[in-house]
Every structure is written in structure tokens, then in C-alpha cells.
Amino acid sequence: MKLTTLLAAAAFAALTACAPADFAERSETVERTLTVREIDRENRSFAVTGDGQRFNLTVSDAVVNFDQIEVGDKLNVTYVESVAVGMALPEDAGETITLEGAAVAPEGAKPGVVAGNVLSTVVEFMSYDSDSNVAIVRLNDGNIYAAKVSRELRAFAAARQPGDRIAVDIASGFAVAIEPAG
């Protein structure tokens, strides 16, 4: 997770050196506390509730401490996503780089996980429709991608011209911790 944070910070620092119209960033953090209501140990799943919603979660064998989960435990979930876009440097070859990492709670403790990933790539800008807030870009593999542009990135998208090369950095991470019922 520290590597993800460092890479995202480095990408952000590099892009902030650009002129304001040549850079934009959006970041969002969502935190929720859910309560374990039912456990199906045979299928490694459990039901949680929170904010008036009910979710059924199934975990893999990688969650070594599944048997430590009890009805009434609190599941604290934090999710962070950051998107930064900026004009690509002329010498940037546009190679797509993906980094991922994760860590789980030690055996015997309540289950928990911290994970994150960073995607860095260069895309070719094709168009932006300010009425629908949809941008069309061409990915490195030639595929065309339409993306809904968030409010924070719209001025950047509106200032682009077809053929512009855009550096895109997306960093996301999540942490899940279970606290004993109390």
C-alpha cells in the first residue's frame, strides 16, 4: 500500500507542474461501517447490513481468519479512488503500467485486508460532449473507450483537441477491518 501511495504522489507531483488547463484531478473517499448479521461458514459467506442496505459477501480461502468472524462484528470499509489527467510529454511512449499490492491480517487475528493498485497510461483524445459529459479516447491497444467525465475533470476535457495525448493515472485502494462485536 505504501508503494501505491508513493507512486500516486509522484504522478500527482509530476502532473501538477503542468499549467492549470493541462491538468485535472479527482479524489473520493468512501467510509462505511457494516454489521455482520449472518454467517454461512460452509460457503465462506456472510451477510452484513448498514445504511439500510443488506449485502452478502463471499470470501476466498486467502482470508485465513474467516472462522474469527462472529455475528455482531463491525466491518469497517474504506475505499479511495484518485484520478489524475494531464497532457502527456512528447517523449512519453505511452506504455501502460499497472502496479498492485495487498496485505492480509496475520493468522489468528480478526480478518482484514489492505490493497491497492495504480494504473498509468497515455490515451489519445478523440472528442468530448459537454451536454452528456462523455469523452471518447483511443487506448494504446487501439480500442475506443467512452467515459463519463466527473465534474472536476470537465474543464480539462473541454480544453482538449482531437489527437491530444493525455497521461492518465488512476490510483485506488481499500481497507477492510473487522472489529469484535461490542
Secondary structure, 3 states (H helix, E strand, C coil): CHHHHHHHHHHHHHHHCCCHHHEEEEEEEEEEEEEEEEEECCCCEEEEEECCEEEEEECCCCCCCHHHCCCCCEEEEEEEEEEEEEECCCCCCCCCEEEEEEEECCCCCCCEEEEEEEEEEEEEEEEEECCCCEEEEECCCCCEEEEECCHHHHHHHHCCCCCCEEEEEEEEEEEEEEECCC
